[in-house]
């Protein structure tokens, strides 16, 4: 990796993507947390992402991270950017009775992106 990293990072600078940090270092990224847009308008979210990218361009952050339910119309906004999609399972827990029967499965879930 130490020999490939400079070439890969040059590629990501030219074509976009997440560069690899030096050995022993970490990638620094920023979360867009709890993204809720009135009427789930993708154009509004696209403007927000474009603004965030401009503001973060010359900062210490290497990436912007956000997550959506695959059925959320805002999910498509990421398609215009170089991205890595990760899919996961989501679990619902409760201190009382199982709340699953109270959920409307036709509604969009709002997910909090996190790293384990």
N, C-alpha and C positions, 0 to 999 in steps of 0.2 A: 504494500500500500504506500510506503514512503516514496517509492519511485513513480508510482502511477498518480498519486494525489496531485502534484503540480499540473499535470496534463489534464486531468479530470477537472480541476478547478478552473483552468483556462477555458475549457469547453463550457463550463457553467457560466462563466463571465460573458462569453460570446453569445451563447444560445439560451441562457437562463437555467435556473435550477439551484439546488442547494449545494453549496460548496462543502468540501470535507475540511474539518478543522485540523490543526496540527496535532501530532501525536500527543496524547495526554490532555488535550483541550476538549471543551464541550461546544456544541452548537448552541447559539443563543437565539431563542425565538420568542415571539409574542403571541398570546392568545387573543382572539376576538371572542369574548365570553358572552353567553346568553344573547345571541343576536336575534332581536325581534324587530321586524320591519312592518309598519302598518300595511295591511292588506297583502302581505308577502310579495311586494312588488320587486322583482329582480332588478329593475333599473335603479331603484333607490339603493339597494344593497351593492350593486356594481359601482355606483358613485362612492359609497362608503369605503369599499375595498380599494378603489383607485386612489382616494384621498389618503388612506392609511399607508398604502405603498409609497406614495410620494413623500409623506412625512417621515417614513422609516428608512428611506433610501440611503441616507448617509449617517445611519446610527449603528450601534453595535449589534443590532439584531440581524440575523441571517435569514429568518423566515417569519411568515405570518401564518398562524394556525387557526382554523375554524372547523367546526363540525356540524353536520346537518343530518336529519332523517333523509333517506334517499327519496322520499316522496315530497320533500319540501321544494317548492319552486326556486328557492334561493340557492339550492344546491348547484344548479346549472351555471351560476355566475363563475364558479371556479374553473369551468371548462375553457375559458379564454386564457388561463394562466398555466405555466408549467407547474405540475403538481404531483404529489404522491397521495394516492387515496388509500386509506386504511379502513377496513371494515371491522366492526366489533359486535359483540353481543351486549345486550343491555338487560339489567336485572332490576326488578322492583322488590324492595324489601319493606317490611312494616313491623312495628312493635305489637300491633294488634292482629286482627283478622286480615286475611289476604285481600288487598284492595283491587286486585286485577279485574274483578267482575264490574267494578265501578268505572273502569276506563272505556272510552270510546275508541275502538281500534281504527276508526275511519279518520281520526284527527291526527295531525302532525305532532310528533314528539319533539320537544326542544331539549337538545342534548348539551351537556357540559363536556367539552373536550378536556381530557386529562392525560397524564403520562404516568404509567406504572413502572 
